[in-house]
Amino acid sequence: MGVAEVKPWGIILDQLGGQSRLIAMLGASHFGHGDGGLSLQFRFKGSSKVNFMKVKLDLGLDLYSVEFWKLGSKSQVKVQAFDSVYAEDLKYLFERVSGLYLSL
């Protein structure tokens, strides 16, 4: 048997609370993965600041890079980007930038 392949997007989902929680709490949809990362769109009316997030994991350093975007029907604007984010700071960063909460 070979070594199980590490899926960075699965690790990122776990760090954010899991796909089911993201769907229930944010109306998250359009989950995408590739290039060592995860992207997701969310349509919660409480967040007018951002509605799209990209997270990439550097497995060697165990650090994340995070981008927040505001997607519209005719525009795509990168609102903020962060490098060298620790796993334990991902939820806090999301909550701070989006104004939405990932836990009750």
N, CA, C and O atoms as a MOPAC input file, in Angstrom:
PM7 MOZYME 1SCF
protein

 N      0.83200 1    -1.18300 1     0.00000 1
 C      0.00000 1     0.00000 1     0.00000 1
 C      0.87100 1     1.23800 1     0.00000 1
 O      1.92300 1     1.26800 1     0.63800 1
 N      0.43300 1     2.25700 1    -0.71500 1
 C      1.17100 1     3.50500 1    -0.79300 1
 C      0.72400 1     4.46800 1     0.29900 1
 O     -0.26800 1     4.25200 1     0.99600 1
 N      1.48100 1     5.51300 1     0.41100 1
 C      1.15200 1     6.56500 1     1.36800 1
 C     -0.06700 1     7.31500 1     0.84700 1
 O     -0.15200 1     7.62700 1    -0.34100 1
 N     -1.00000 1     7.59800 1     1.73300 1
 C     -2.20700 1     8.32100 1     1.33600 1
 C     -1.82900 1     9.71600 1     0.83100 1
 O     -1.00000 1    10.40000 1     1.43100 1
 N     -2.43300 1    10.11500 1    -0.25000 1
 C     -2.17100 1    11.42700 1    -0.82100 1
 C     -2.79700 1    12.51200 1     0.04700 1
 O     -3.97200 1    12.43300 1     0.40900 1
 N     -2.01400 1    13.50900 1     0.37200 1
 C     -2.51300 1    14.63300 1     1.15300 1
 C     -3.29500 1    15.54800 1     0.23100 1
 O     -2.80900 1    15.92700 1    -0.83400 1
 N     -4.48400 1    15.89700 1     0.63000 1
 C     -5.33500 1    16.77700 1    -0.16300 1
 C     -5.43700 1    18.11700 1     0.56000 1
 O     -6.19800 1    18.25100 1     1.51800 1
 N     -4.67500 1    19.10400 1     0.10300 1
 C     -4.68200 1    20.40400 1     0.79700 1
 C     -6.07500 1    21.00700 1     0.93000 1
 O     -6.38100 1    21.62700 1     1.94800 1
 N     -6.92400 1    20.83500 1    -0.08300 1
 C     -8.25900 1    21.42000 1    -0.00700 1
 C     -9.07800 1    20.77400 1     1.11300 1
 O     -9.90600 1    21.44000 1     1.73500 1
 N     -8.85600 1    19.49300 1     1.37100 1
 C     -9.54800 1    18.82300 1     2.47800 1
 C     -9.07800 1    19.34800 1     3.82800 1
 O     -9.87500 1    19.51300 1     4.75100 1
 N     -7.78100 1    19.60800 1     3.93500 1
 C     -7.23500 1    20.17300 1     5.16800 1
 C     -7.81800 1    21.56200 1     5.40100 1
 O     -8.19100 1    21.90400 1     6.52300 1
 N     -7.89200 1    22.34800 1     4.35400 1
 C     -8.43900 1    23.70300 1     4.47500 1
 C     -9.90300 1    23.65600 1     4.89400 1
 O    -10.31900 1    24.40900 1     5.77500 1
 N    -10.68800 1    22.77800 1     4.27000 1
 C    -12.09900 1    22.63100 1     4.67100 1
 C    -12.21600 1    22.29600 1     6.15200 1
 O    -13.05000 1    22.86400 1     6.85800 1
 N    -11.37800 1    21.37200 1     6.62100 1
 C    -11.40200 1    21.00000 1     8.03600 1
 C    -11.05900 1    22.19100 1     8.92700 1
 O    -11.69300 1    22.39500 1     9.96300 1
 N    -10.06800 1    22.97100 1     8.53100 1
 C     -9.65900 1    24.12700 1     9.32500 1
 C    -10.78700 1    25.15400 1     9.44600 1
 O    -10.90300 1    25.83500 1    10.46600 1
 N    -11.61300 1    25.26400 1     8.40900 1
 C    -12.71200 1    26.22700 1     8.41300 1
 C    -13.99000 1    25.67100 1     9.03100 1
 O    -14.98600 1    26.38800 1     9.12700 1
 N    -13.98100 1    24.41700 1     9.44900 1
 C    -15.14200 1    23.84200 1    10.11500 1
 C    -15.86700 1    22.77700 1     9.32300 1
 O    -16.80400 1    22.16700 1     9.83800 1
 N    -15.46800 1    22.53400 1     8.09900 1
 C    -16.08800 1    21.49200 1     7.28900 1
 C    -17.06600 1    22.04900 1     6.26700 1
 O    -17.64000 1    23.12200 1     6.45500 1
 N    -17.24400 1    21.31100 1     5.19100 1
 C    -18.10700 1    21.75800 1     4.10200 1
 C    -19.55600 1    21.93700 1     4.54300 1
 O    -20.20300 1    22.90900 1     4.15400 1
 N    -20.07000 1    21.01600 1     5.34500 1
 C    -21.46800 1    21.10900 1     5.78700 1
 C    -21.71500 1    22.37900 1     6.59600 1
 O    -22.73800 1    23.04200 1     6.43000 1
 N    -20.77200 1    22.70700 1     7.46900 1
 C    -20.92100 1    23.91700 1     8.29200 1
 C    -20.87100 1    25.16900 1     7.41300 1
 O    -21.64300 1    26.10500 1     7.62200 1
 N    -19.97800 1    25.18800 1     6.44400 1
 C    -19.86800 1    26.34800 1     5.55600 1
 C    -21.14000 1    26.53600 1     4.73500 1
 O    -21.57200 1    27.66500 1     4.50500 1
 N    -21.72600 1    25.45400 1     4.30200 1
 C    -22.97400 1    25.52800 1     3.54600 1
 C    -24.10100 1    26.02700 1     4.44600 1
 O    -24.86400 1    26.91000 1     4.05500 1
 N    -24.20700 1    25.47000 1     5.64000 1
 C    -25.29200 1    25.83000 1     6.55400 1
 C    -25.18000 1    27.27100 1     7.06100 1
 O    -26.18300 1    27.98200 1     7.13300 1
 N    -23.98900 1    27.69500 1     7.40600 1
 C    -23.83200 1    29.00800 1     8.04300 1
 C    -23.64600 1    30.15200 1     7.05400 1
 O    -23.97500 1    31.29600 1     7.36800 1
 N    -23.12300 1    29.86300 1     5.86300 1
 C    -22.80600 1    30.93500 1     4.92200 1
 C    -23.54900 1    30.83600 1     3.60400 1
 O    -23.54500 1    31.78200 1     2.81500 1
 N    -24.18000 1    29.71300 1     3.36000 1
 C    -24.74100 1    29.48000 1     2.03800 1
 C    -23.62600 1    29.27300 1     1.02600 1
 O    -23.76600 1    29.61800 1    -0.14700 1
 N    -22.51600 1    28.70600 1     1.49200 1
 C    -21.34600 1    28.50400 1     0.63000 1
 C    -21.68600 1    27.57500 1    -0.52500 1
 O    -22.45000 1    26.62000 1    -0.38100 1
 N    -21.10300 1    27.87800 1    -1.66200 1
 C    -21.32600 1    27.07200 1    -2.85600 1
 C    -20.11400 1    27.21400 1    -3.76200 1
 O    -19.15400 1    27.91200 1    -3.43400 1
 N    -20.17000 1    26.56100 1    -4.87400 1
 C    -19.10300 1    26.63400 1    -5.86500 1
 C    -17.73400 1    26.35800 1    -5.24200 1
 O    -16.79000 1    27.13200 1    -5.40100 1
 N    -17.65600 1    25.25100 1    -4.54000 1
 C    -16.37600 1    24.83900 1    -3.96500 1
 C    -15.47000 1    24.38200 1    -5.11000 1
 O    -15.87700 1    23.59100 1    -5.96100 1
 N    -14.26600 1    24.88000 1    -5.11600 1
 C    -13.30900 1    24.46800 1    -6.12600 1
 C    -11.99000 1    24.13200 1    -5.46800 1
 O    -11.65600 1    24.67500 1    -4.41500 1
 N    -11.24300 1    23.24000 1    -6.08500 1
 C     -9.93700 1    22.92100 1    -5.51900 1
 C     -8.96100 1    22.63200 1    -6.64000 1
 O     -9.33100 1    22.20700 1    -7.73500 1
 N     -7.71700 1    22.87400 1    -6.33000 1
 C     -6.63500 1    22.66700 1    -7.27500 1
 C     -5.47300 1    23.56000 1    -6.89200 1
 O     -5.64200 1    24.50600 1    -6.12300 1
 N     -4.30500 1    23.27300 1    -7.41400 1
 C     -3.10300 1    24.06100 1    -7.12400 1
 C     -2.84700 1    24.19400 1    -5.63100 1
 O     -2.37100 1    25.23400 1    -5.17600 1
 N     -3.15700 1    23.15600 1    -4.86500 1
 C     -2.88700 1    23.18600 1    -3.43600 1
 C     -3.82400 1    24.07100 1    -2.64000 1
 O     -3.48900 1    24.50000 1    -1.53600 1
 N     -4.99800 1    24.34900 1    -3.19200 1
 C     -5.88700 1    25.25900 1    -2.48400 1
 C     -7.35200 1    24.94400 1    -2.63400 1
 O     -7.74800 1    23.94200 1    -3.23000 1
 N     -8.14400 1    25.83700 1    -2.07300 1
 C     -9.60200 1    25.72300 1    -2.06800 1
 C    -10.17400 1    27.10100 1    -2.34300 1
 O     -9.64700 1    28.10900 1    -1.87300 1
 N    -11.24100 1    27.13700 1    -3.09900 1
 C    -11.97600 1    28.38900 1    -3.27000 1
 C    -13.44400 1    28.10700 1    -2.97800 1
 O    -13.93600 1    26.99800 1    -3.18800 1
 N    -14.12400 1    29.13000 1    -2.49200 1
 C    -15.55200 1    28.97600 1    -2.24100 1
 C    -16.23700 1    30.31900 1    -2.35500 1
 O    -15.67600 1    31.36600 1    -2.03000 1
 N    -17.45900 1    30.25300 1    -2.82500 1
 C    -18.29200 1    31.43900 1    -2.93300 1
 C    -19.38600 1    31.32000 1    -1.89300 1
 O    -19.86900 1    30.22000 1    -1.62100 1
 N    -19.77900 1    32.42900 1    -1.31300 1
 C    -20.85300 1    32.39300 1    -0.32200 1
 C    -21.80600 1    33.54900 1    -0.58100 1
 O    -21.41100 1    34.63500 1    -1.00500 1
 N    -23.05000 1    33.27600 1    -0.31400 1
 C    -24.10200 1    34.25000 1    -0.62100 1
 C    -24.93600 1    34.54800 1     0.62400 1
 O    -26.15700 1    34.39400 1     0.61500 1
 N    -24.29100 1    34.96100 1     1.65400 1
 C    -25.01000 1    35.32900 1     2.86600 1
 C    -25.27300 1    36.82000 1     2.81300 1
 O    -24.34300 1    37.60700 1     2.63300 1
 N    -26.52400 1    37.21900 1     2.96600 1
 C    -26.88800 1    38.62600 1     2.80400 1
 C    -26.21800 1    39.54500 1     3.82800 1
 O    -26.15200 1    40.75800 1     3.62600 1
 N    -25.72500 1    38.97500 1     4.91700 1
 C    -25.07900 1    39.78700 1     5.93900 1
 C    -23.70100 1    40.27600 1     5.55700 1
 O    -23.13700 1    41.12400 1     6.24800 1
 N    -23.14600 1    39.76200 1     4.47500 1
 C    -21.80600 1    40.16800 1     4.06700 1
 C    -21.86300 1    40.92300 1     2.74700 1
 O    -22.03800 1    40.32900 1     1.68300 1
 N    -21.71600 1    42.22300 1     2.83200 1
 C    -21.66500 1    43.01600 1     1.61000 1
 C    -20.21900 1    43.31300 1     1.22800 1
 O    -19.96000 1    43.87900 1     0.16600 1
 N    -19.28000 1    42.93300 1     2.08700 1
 C    -17.86900 1    43.22900 1     1.85800 1
 C    -17.23600 1    42.28000 1     0.84900 1
 O    -16.62100 1    42.72500 1    -0.12100 1
 N    -17.38300 1    40.98500 1     1.06900 1
 C    -16.77500 1    39.96500 1     0.21400 1
 C    -17.76200 1    38.82100 1     0.02200 1
 O    -18.67000 1    38.62700 1     0.82900 1
 N    -17.57100 1    38.06300 1    -1.06100 1
 C    -18.42800 1    36.89500 1    -1.27000 1
 C    -17.67400 1    35.72300 1    -1.90600 1
 O    -18.28300 1    34.75900 1    -2.36900 1
 N    -16.34200 1    35.82000 1    -1.92100 1
 C    -15.52700 1    34.76000 1    -2.50700 1
 C    -14.19500 1    34.71200 1    -1.77100 1
 O    -13.62000 1    35.74500 1    -1.42700 1
 N    -13.71900 1    33.49900 1    -1.53700 1
 C    -12.48300 1    33.31700 1    -0.78000 1
 C    -11.63400 1    32.25900 1    -1.46000 1
 O    -12.14600 1    31.22600 1    -1.89000 1
 N    -10.32400 1    32.51700 1    -1.56000 1
 C     -9.35500 1    31.54100 1    -2.05500 1
 C     -8.33400 1    31.31800 1    -0.94600 1
 O     -7.80800 1    32.26900 1    -0.36900 1
 N     -8.06600 1    30.06200 1    -0.65900 1
 C     -7.07100 1    29.71600 1     0.35000 1
 C     -6.11100 1    28.70400 1    -0.25400 1
 O     -6.53200 1    27.72200 1    -0.86600 1
 N     -4.82800 1    28.94900 1    -0.07900 1
 C     -3.81500 1    28.02600 1    -0.58300 1
 C     -2.91200 1    27.63000 1     0.56900 1
 O     -2.48600 1    28.47500 1     1.35500 1
 N     -2.62100 1    26.34200 1     0.66500 1
 C     -1.78500 1    25.79600 1     1.73800 1
 C     -0.40300 1    25.47500 1     1.20700 1
 O     -0.26600 1    24.78600 1     0.19600 1
 N      0.62000 1    25.96800 1     1.88100 1
 C      1.99800 1    25.58600 1     1.60900 1
 C      2.32500 1    24.46900 1     2.59500 1
 O      2.63700 1    24.73500 1     3.75600 1
 N      2.25500 1    23.22700 1     2.13900 1
 C      2.45200 1    22.08000 1     3.02900 1
 C      3.83000 1    22.08400 1     3.69400 1
 O      3.96300 1    21.67200 1     4.84600 1
 N      4.84400 1    22.54500 1     2.97900 1
 C      6.19000 1    22.54800 1     3.53400 1
 C      6.32300 1    23.46300 1     4.74400 1
 O      7.02300 1    23.13700 1     5.70300 1
 N      5.65300 1    24.60500 1     4.69600 1
 C      5.72600 1    25.57300 1     5.79300 1
 C      4.52100 1    25.48800 1     6.72300 1
 O      4.54500 1    26.05000 1     7.81900 1
 N      3.47000 1    24.79300 1     6.29800 1
 C      2.21200 1    24.70800 1     7.03800 1
 C      1.63200 1    26.10100 1     7.28100 1
 O      1.14600 1    26.40900 1     8.36900 1
 N      1.69500 1    26.92900 1     6.24400 1
 C      1.12800 1    28.27500 1     6.28400 1
 C      0.18100 1    28.44700 1     5.10800 1
 O      0.29300 1    27.75000 1     4.09900 1
 N     -0.74300 1    29.37100 1     5.24600 1
 C     -1.76800 1    29.59400 1     4.24500 1
 C     -1.63500 1    30.98400 1     3.63100 1
 O     -1.18700 1    31.92100 1     4.29100 1
 N     -2.02100 1    31.10800 1     2.38200 1
 C     -2.22700 1    32.41800 1     1.76900 1
 C     -3.72500 1    32.51000 1     1.48700 1
 O     -4.34200 1    31.54400 1     1.04000 1
 N     -4.29200 1    33.66500 1     1.74900 1
 C     -5.74400 1    33.83600 1     1.67700 1
 C     -6.06700 1    35.09800 1     0.87500 1
 O     -5.46300 1    36.15100 1     1.08100 1
 N     -7.01800 1    34.97300 1    -0.03000 1
 C     -7.50500 1    36.12300 1    -0.79600 1
 C     -9.01300 1    36.22100 1    -0.62100 1
 O     -9.71600 1    35.21000 1    -0.62200 1
 N     -9.49800 1    37.43900 1    -0.47100 1
 C    -10.92800 1    37.70400 1    -0.38800 1
 C    -11.32000 1    38.57800 1    -1.56800 1
 O    -10.65500 1    39.56900 1    -1.87000 1
 N    -12.39900 1    38.20400 1    -2.22600 1
 C    -12.86700 1    38.88600 1    -3.42300 1
 C    -14.32300 1    39.29000 1    -3.29200 1
 O    -15.08800 1    38.67400 1    -2.55000 1
 N    -14.69400 1    40.32300 1    -4.01500 1
 C    -16.09200 1    40.71200 1    -4.18200 1
 C    -16.41000 1    40.46600 1    -5.64800 1
 O    -15.91300 1    41.16900 1    -6.52800 1
 N    -17.24200 1    39.46400 1    -5.90300 1
 C    -17.62400 1    39.12100 1    -7.26500 1
 C    -19.00300 1    39.68600 1    -7.56900 1
 O    -19.94300 1    39.50400 1    -6.79500 1
 N    -19.11700 1    40.35800 1    -8.67600 1
 C    -20.39500 1    40.87600 1    -9.13100 1
 C    -20.69400 1    40.32300 1   -10.50900 1
 O    -19.90300 1    39.56700 1   -11.07300 1
 N    -21.82600 1    40.70000 1   -11.03900 1
 C    -22.18600 1    40.19100 1   -12.36500 1
 C    -21.27100 1    40.74000 1   -13.45500 1
 O    -21.10400 1    40.11200 1   -14.50000 1
 N    -20.67800 1    41.91200 1   -13.21300 1
 C    -19.81300 1    42.50500 1   -14.23500 1
 C    -18.42500 1    42.85300 1   -13.71600 1
 O    -17.62000 1    43.43200 1   -14.44500 1
 N    -18.14000 1    42.51300 1   -12.48200 1
 C    -16.82800 1    42.88500 1   -11.93900 1
 C    -16.30900 1    41.83700 1   -10.96200 1
 O    -17.07500 1    41.08400 1   -10.36100 1
 N    -14.99700 1    41.81200 1   -10.82200 1
 C    -14.31400 1    40.96000 1    -9.85600 1
 C    -13.22700 1    41.81300 1    -9.22500 1
 O    -12.30000 1    42.24900 1    -9.90800 1
 N    -13.33800 1    42.05200 1    -7.92100 1
 C    -12.40000 1    42.92600 1    -7.24100 1
 C    -11.76600 1    42.18200 1    -6.07600 1
 O    -12.45900 1    41.67100 1    -5.19600 1
 N    -10.43400 1    42.12700 1    -6.08300 1
 C     -9.73500 1    41.54500 1    -4.93500 1
 C     -9.76900 1    42.57800 1    -3.81900 1
 O     -9.25800 1    43.68700 1    -3.97600 1
 N    -10.37000 1    42.21600 1    -2.69700 1
 C    -10.54700 1    43.14300 1    -1.58800 1
 C     -9.33100 1    43.14400 1    -0.67600 1
 O     -8.81500 1    44.20600 1    -0.32800 1
 N     -8.87000 1    41.95700 1    -0.28700 1
 C     -7.70500 1    41.84500 1     0.58200 1
 C     -6.99000 1    40.53000 1     0.33200 1
 O     -7.59800 1    39.55000 1    -0.09800 1
 N     -5.68500 1    40.51900 1     0.60800 1
 C     -4.88500 1    39.30200 1     0.48900 1
 C     -3.93600 1    39.22800 1     1.67700 1
 O     -3.43700 1    40.24600 1     2.15500 1
 N     -3.69500 1    38.00700 1     2.14400 1
 C     -2.83600 1    37.77200 1     3.29700 1
 C     -1.91100 1    36.59600 1     2.99600 1
 O     -2.32800 1    35.61100 1     2.38600 1
 N     -0.67100 1    36.70300 1     3.42000 1
 C      0.30400 1    35.61600 1     3.28900 1
 C      0.74200 1    35.16700 1     4.67300 1
 O      0.60100 1    35.90200 1     5.65100 1
 N      1.27000 1    33.96100 1     4.74500 1
 C      1.83700 1    33.41300 1     5.98400 1
 C      0.83600 1    33.40700 1     7.14000 1
 O      1.14100 1    33.85400 1     8.24600 1
 N     -0.35900 1    32.89400 1     6.86400 1
 C     -1.41300 1    32.79500 1     7.87200 1
 C     -1.33400 1    31.41900 1     8.52700 1
 O     -1.24200 1    30.40600 1     7.83300 1
 N     -1.36700 1    31.37800 1     9.84800 1
 C     -1.35700 1    30.11100 1    10.58000 1
 C     -2.75500 1    29.48700 1    10.55400 1
 O     -3.75800 1    30.19300 1    10.45600 1
 N     -2.80400 1    28.16900 1    10.64300 1
 C     -4.07400 1    27.43600 1    10.59600 1
 C     -5.05600 1    27.94000 1    11.64700 1
 O     -6.24300 1    28.10200 1    11.36400 1
 N     -4.56300 1    28.18800 1    12.86000 1
 C     -5.46100 1    28.61500 1    13.93700 1
 C     -6.02000 1    30.01900 1    13.72300 1
 O     -6.93100 1    30.43200 1    14.44000 1
 N     -5.48800 1    30.75600 1    12.75000 1
 C     -5.97100 1    32.11200 1    12.47500 1
 C     -6.93200 1    32.19200 1    11.29800 1
 O     -7.47300 1    33.26400 1    11.02500 1
 N     -7.16000 1    31.08400 1    10.59300 1
 C     -8.01200 1    31.11700 1     9.40500 1
 C     -9.44200 1    31.55300 1     9.70800 1
 O     -9.98300 1    32.42000 1     9.02100 1
 N    -10.05500 1    30.96400 1    10.72400 1
 C    -11.44000 1    31.32300 1    11.05600 1
 C    -11.54100 1    32.78900 1    11.46800 1
 O    -12.42300 1    33.51800 1    11.01400 1
 N    -10.62800 1    33.20200 1    12.32900 1
 C    -10.64600 1    34.59500 1    12.79500 1
 C    -10.49500 1    35.55300 1    11.61500 1
 O    -11.21500 1    36.54800 1    11.53000 1
 N     -9.57600 1    35.26500 1    10.71600 1
 C     -9.34300 1    36.11600 1     9.55700 1
 C    -10.59900 1    36.19800 1     8.69300 1
 O    -10.99700 1    37.28200 1     8.26600 1
 N    -11.22000 1    35.04300 1     8.44000 1
 C    -12.45800 1    35.03300 1     7.65500 1
 C    -13.52100 1    35.89900 1     8.32300 1
 O    -14.16300 1    36.71800 1     7.66500 1
 N    -13.70500 1    35.71900 1     9.62200 1
 C    -14.73700 1    36.45800 1    10.35000 1
 C    -14.46200 1    37.96100 1    10.33700 1
 O    -15.38100 1    38.76600 1    10.18300 1
 N    -13.20100 1    38.33000 1    10.49900 1
 C    -12.82600 1    39.74100 1    10.53200 1
 C    -13.06200 1    40.41600 1     9.18000 1
 O    -13.59900 1    41.52200 1     9.12300 1
 N    -12.66500 1    39.76000 1     8.10700 1
 C    -12.76900 1    40.37200 1     6.78000 1
 C    -14.21600 1    40.34700 1     6.26400 1
 O    -14.68900 1    41.33400 1     5.70100 1
 N    -14.91000 1    39.23400 1     6.45100 1
 C    -16.25200 1    39.09600 1     5.89100 1
 C    -17.35000 1    39.67900 1     6.77600 1
 O    -18.40400 1    40.06900 1     6.27400 1
 N    -17.11500 1    39.74200 1     8.08000 1
 C    -18.16800 1    40.16800 1     8.99700 1
 C    -19.12800 1    39.04700 1     9.33000 1
 O    -20.13900 1    39.28000 1     9.99300 1
 N    -18.83700 1    37.83400 1     8.88600 1
 C    -19.66600 1    36.65200 1     9.13200 1
 C    -18.97200 1    35.74000 1    10.13600 1
 O    -17.75400 1    35.80000 1    10.30000 1
 N    -19.74400 1    34.90400 1    10.79900 1
 C    -19.17700 1    34.01000 1    11.81400 1
 C    -19.26000 1    32.55500 1    11.35600 1
 O    -20.21100 1    32.14900 1    10.68900 1
 N    -18.24600 1    31.78800 1    11.72900 1
 C    -18.18700 1    30.36700 1    11.38500 1
 C    -18.56300 1    29.47200 1    12.55200 1
 O    -18.54000 1    28.24800 1    12.42100 1
 N    -18.90800 1    30.05500 1    13.68500 1
 C    -19.35100 1    29.26600 1    14.83100 1
 C    -20.39700 1    30.06500 1    15.58500 1
 O    -20.47100 1    31.28900 1    15.47900 1
 N    -21.19300 1    29.35300 1    16.34000 1
 C    -22.27000 1    30.01000 1    17.11100 1
 C    -21.75500 1    30.53000 1    18.42100 1
 O    -22.51500 1    31.10900 1    19.19800 1

